[in-house]
Structure formats: structure tokens, C-alpha cells
């Protein structure tokens, strides 16, 4: 079976187990090279949202601006692929982006008289569909009198560019007793439903194979 046949017959994807975070599926009759390509794309080739730029308005914490921006970038964000475009494919074609390809999140810790930890749940998004997957991820600890105030801009990206855009924590292929059956296991970061990662991964591999064939045809011509 080649990958085009596999795409046309997704019934060959038998779900073994699935929950909100992890899915395991059987791949029947799919050559190892295609199965491994799908595994890799599910790990870091499906687009998800992540904080890309941070404007620091105030930061009197012990954490430097660069460290603060790094931590914010690694917070997984829920992602809606149906409503937003990759920046390179957005009609705006702007370096600053638009409402169709970026989302702003803000955080103002305010003043406090006690030592406390600022958590991801304090990030406020301009779009309810793009927000931290958990409200309990620590960002920075503030001492009395310290404060952070920031504006973040999130966009779609791929883990091949930076790990903060990885769509999955793990993506593995294991063999079974049958030669033509392999098991693909994908654990989501929470940005996307694990089933959606696999479906988007299949589309992405199919697109890449199509682009490669077009390049070969041009060379041969």
C-alpha cells in the first residue's frame, strides 16, 4: 500500500485506545517508511499555537526578561486549526500578523504583599479558543513588592522550527506479531485532541509527498 491509498482508505486506522490525551491506532499494510514519516509529523509537523513574541511592560521579578519569555513560550496553548492561518499562508502577509494568524494574551500580576507564584491561569487571551491547556503551570515566583506586566503574541508553528510548537509529547511506532500491522501511539501536549493530531498528520504527509512528486516531475521535464 502506498500513502495515497492509505489516505483514501482511512478505515485502515483502527483505534485501539483513546482518551483526552493519548491515542493508539493500528496501521495495516503501511510500509515502514510511511509509518515512520507519519510518526515524525505527528510529533513535530502539525501546527499548534505557542507564544512567539513577548512585550515586557514591567518586570521587577528575579527572572530576566529573556527567561520570562522562554517560560511563556513553553506553555502549551489550546489550538483551533479551523479558524486561524499559518503566518506564511495568511492573506495579510504581514510581519506583525493579523487577527487571522495571531492571538494576544496579557498578564498583569498586580502588586502583592506576600510571596506568591504566578500561574498560567493568569494569562488572559483575546480569544477563548486559544489559552493555556492548564491553569496551574508556574511562570515565576514574586516576592512582596515585585510585579510582572506583559503582552504576548501567539501564532501557529511547527516543532521542526522550535520545540515549543511540538504537537505531541511522544509519538512512537511499535511492531506487532503480524508483519503488516504496526501500532502508532501519540500523546498530545493538550494543544490538540490526539485524534486530530493523527488526522492532520496524515494530511501533512500526503501534502509533502505530493510536493515532492511535483519537484521530481519538474526535474524530469
N, C-alpha and C positions, 0 to 999 in steps of 0.2 A: 504493500500500500504506500503510495506517495502522499505528501502532505496535503495536496489539493483534494485527493479522495477523502482524506481524513476530515478536512474542513467541511466537505459536503455531507459527511455521514457522522455527525457528532453523536449519533446513537452509540458509537463505539466508546464513548465516555461513560462508563458505568460507575456511579458513585458508590464507594464502599462505606464511607462515613463522612459526616459533615456536621459542624456546629458553627457558631458565630465567628470562630477564629481559625479553624483548621478544616481542610477537606482532603480526602484521599480518593483518587479515581483510578480505575483500570484503563490502561491504554492497550487496545487489542490490535495486533498486526502492524503497529507503527515502528518503523526501523529506528534503531538506537540513535542515529544522528538527529532525527527529527524529534524524538522524545527528549533528548538532551537539550536541543535548541529551545524547546518549549519550557523545559525546567529553568533554563537560564533566563529566559524572557519573563517568566512568572516571578523570578527573584528580583530582577532589576531593570526590566524593559517595559513594564506597564506604567503609564504616567499616574502620578499621585501628587497631591498638594504638599508643599513644605514651605516654611518661611525662608525667603531668599534674601531679602534686604531688611535691615533694621535701622530706623532713625532713633537715636538715643537723645531724648529731650532732657532727661535728668537721670543721673546715676551716681549716688553717693554711697553705694554698697562697696564691699571689699572686692567684688568681682569686676574686672576691667570690661570695658565696652565690648571688646572682641570676644571675651569669654561668655558674656551675656548673650551676644548674638549667636554664638555657636550653640549654646544650650537651647535657645529658642528654635533654631533650625532643626534640631533633632527631635522636637516634639511631633509625634505623628498627628496628622490632621485628617479628619473625615473628608472624603472626596466624592464629588458628584461629576462624573465624566460626561454626563448628558448635557450639562449646562455651560461648561467652560471649555475654552480652546487652549491648546499649547501656544505659548507666546509666538513661536516661529510660524504657526499656522493661523494666527488670528488676523482678521481683516485690518485691525488698527495698524499693524506693522510698526509699532512704536516701541522705543526702548523703555519708556516709562510704563507701557501697558495700558489696559482699559478695564472696564467692569466685566468684560467677557473673558479676560485672561489673567486677572489678578484680584486678590481679595485683601483688604486691610484688616488687621487685628490690632487692638490697642490694649495697653496695660498701664494703669496708674495705681501703684501700691498705696498711695497716700502716706500720711505720717502716722507713726505708731510709737507708743511709749514702752513697748515691750519687744523683746527679740522674737521674731516670727519668720516662718518660711513662706515665700511667695510661691504659689502653686499655679499650674497651667489653667486651672478653672477660672483664674482671674483675668485671663485673656478674653477680651470681648471682640467678636467678629462682626463685620458689617453684613455677613451672610450666614444665616443659621446652619446651612448645609456644610460649611467649611469651619470646623472648630476642632480643638484638641480631642483626641479619642478618649482621653481620661482627664478628669479634673484634678487628679492627685499627683501629677508629675512635678517634683521640686524644680524650681528655677534658680532661686537664690535665697540665702538667709539674710535677713536685715536686722541690724541692731537698732536700739532706740534712736530715733532721730534720722535714720537713713531712709532713702526713698529711691524708687526707680519709676520713670515715666517714659514709655516707649511707643513708637508706632512701627508695626511690622507689615511687610507686604509678602503675601504667599502667592506662589504660582505653580503650575504643573511642571513636572520634570521627571527625569528617569534616573534610576540608581546607577546607570552607567556613567552619569556625569558627576554624581555625588551620592554617598550612602544615605543621606537624609531623604532621598527620593525613592529608596527601596520600597517596593510594594509588599514584600514578604520578608518575614524573619528567617524562614527556612523554605527551601524548595528542593526536594530530593526525588530521585528515581531509584526504585528497588526492583530486582528481578523476582519472578515467581517460579513455581515448578514448571509452568508452561513457557515454552520458548518465545511464543508470540504475545505474551502478556506481561506488561510492566505496571508498576504502581507509582503514580505521581502523587506526592504529598506536599501540600502548600499550606503554610501558616501565615496568615495575614498580620500586618502591623496594626490593623484596625482601620486603616485608611479606606479600604475597600472590603466588601464581602469576599471571602475566599473563592467562592464560585465565580464571581465576577472577574477575579484575577485570572483564572484559567481561561474563561471565555475571551477576555481581552488579550490574553497571551496568545491564544490560537489565532486571533485576527492579526496580531502584530507579526507573528512568524510568517503567516500567509502573505502579508504585505511585503515583508523583507524578501521572501523567496521570489515574489512577483517582480520586485525592483531589480533583483539580481539577474533574473532571466532577461529583463529588458536590456540590461547592460551587456549581457552576453550577445544578445541579438544585434545590438549596435556594433559590437566589435566584429562579429562575423560578417555583417553587411559591408 
